[in-house]
Amino acid sequence: MSQSSVAPRPAAAASDQDFHYEHWTPRFNPWVITFTVTLATFMEALDSSIANVALPHIAGSLGASQDEATWVLTSYLVSNAIVLPISGWISNRIGRKRFYMACVAAFTLFSFFCGLAPTLTWLVIFRVIQGAAGGGLQPSERAILADTFAPEKRSLAFSLYGMAVVLAPAIGPTIGGWITDNYTWRWIFFLNIPVGILSLLLTSRIVEDPPYLKRQLARLKESVDGIGLGLLALCIGAAQIVFDKGQQDDWFGSHFIVGCTIVAVVCLVLFLYRESTVEHPIVDLKLYRTRNFAMTQIVMLLIGAALYSTTVMIPQFLQVLMGYTATQAGLALSIGGVVLMILFPIMGFLGQKMDPRLMITLGFAVLTFGIWRISDLNLNISFGTALSWRAVMVLGMPMLFVPISVMSYVGIPQEKNNEVSGLTALARNIGGSVGISFVTTLITRRTQVHENYLAAQVNPSSAQYQSLAQGMQGFLAQAGAGTGNAAHAAAAQIYNIMKQQAAALAYVDTVHVLVLLTACLIPIGYLMKKPRYRKRS
C-alpha cells in the first residue's frame, strides 16, 4: 500500500464553471480509498433488500403477523431517507471522516442488536437506528470520491461506487433467501459485523478530510436549524409511510394514509419556506438553480424508480404466478448483478471519452428496450427467459448511473460536494419508493379490471367451459374426490386459472406503461450542459 506525497495536485481539469476548485492529492492511492469506502456502502445497500425474503420467518419467530413484520423494512427506509438530505450538512460541521466512521460504527453495532432482538418491537427500534446510520454512508462515499479524484477522472471511481449500490440490492434477496433457508434470519444481520469492523479499521488509517473541508469546519459554527430539521424529518417520514403502505391500506380510503399525506404536504411547504428564508439552511435550495444538478436529480429519481420497481415486480411474478421459491426468484435477479460487474468498469472507462449526454441517451434507450422485452411474459416462460429479462434490462444502468454521478457535480462549488451527494442519494431512494408503489398499485388495479372482463366472458353453458369442467371433474374424481366435491373443485380450479391469467395481463399492462415512460426520457440528457475540462498545463 504505497503512499504518495501530500503536495497539491497541479492545476488540472477544472470544470468550465467559474467556481474555484482546489485540487488535492490524498496520502494513499485513490483506488485504495475507493475500495475502503465502497465496503461499507455495499454492506448498507445489501441490507436494504436482504431482509425482504426473510419477513415470513421473522414474523413466525417473533410471534408477529406478516403485516406487522413489514415494519422491519419500512422503519429502516424511513429513518434512512430522513438522514440522506442532511448528511452533507452534518459532515460540514463535524467532519466528513468523523461522520462516516460514526455511521459505520452505529450501523455495525445495531446490526448486532438486530440479530439479537427478542421481540418485533425491539427489532423495529434497532432497525430505525441502523437505517439512520446507513443513511450517511452512501452520500459520504460519493463526496469522498468527488474530492479524491479530479473531475475528469471521476467516472471510473463512480463506476465502482455504482456497481456496489446497484449490485447489492440485486443479490440481496438471493443471499437473504439462502441464509434464511439454511441457517436463521438473524444471520442476515450478523453478516454485517465483520464487514463493518474491517471498514472501520481501514477508514481510520486511509481516509482523510481534504484541506478545504478542514478550513470549513473552523468557520461553520452557527446554530442548528432545529425547526427545519424537524419539518424535514416529518415530511420524509410521512411520505415514506404513504408510499410503503398506500396500496396495502387502499390509499385515500384509509384515514391513516390521508393523515400522513396531509402531514407530508404541509411539512414540505413549511420546510421549503423555512429553508429559503433562514440564514443557515440545512438543505441549500439554491443548488436546484443549477441546471445540471436539477436535471440529474430528476434522472436519478427515475433511475431509482426503474431499478427498484422491476426488482420487486419480477420476483413477485415468478413467486406468486410461477410458483418459484424465494431463492429461485432471487437467482433470476442475480444474473443482472453479474452483468453489472462486467459493465460498470467498462462504462467508467468510456465515461472519460464519451459525451455524458450521449451515454444518458443510450442508457435510457437500452433500458426501454430491456423493459419492453419483459412484455412477452406469460405463464409458460422458462427460467432462462426470466434470467434474460434482468440481464438485458440492466445493460442500460451503467450508461445512466456513471454519467449522472459525474454530471451532478458540474457547476457546483466544491464546498457543496457533501450536500450534492446526500440529495442525489435521496432522489434515488424516493424514486425507488415511488416506483414500487406505482407498480404495486397498477398491478393490483389492472388485475381487478382483467378479472371483471374475463369473468364476464366465461359462460358456464358454453361447450368449451363444459368440456374443461368435465375433464377436471374426471381427473379429480379419479384422485379420490366425490362427484359433488369434484364439481365444486373443478369450478374453483377454473376460477383460479382465470385469476392467474388476469394477473399476468396486469403485469403486461404495467410493463407497457413503464416502456412508455422510459421512452419519453431518451432525449433528456441533452437538456443538460456538457462539462468541459481544461487541459493540464
Helices and strands as residue ranges (DSSP letters): H 30-50, G 52-54, H 55-61, H 66-69, H 71-83, G 84-86, H 87-94, H 96-116, H 120-134, H 137-148, G 151-153, H 154-182, H 187-190, H 192-206, H 211-219, H 226-245, G 251-253, H 255-277, G 285-289, H 291-320, H 326-350, H 356-373, G 374-376, H 383-393, G 394-396, H 397-407, G 414-416, H 417-457, H 463-478, H 483-519, G 522-527
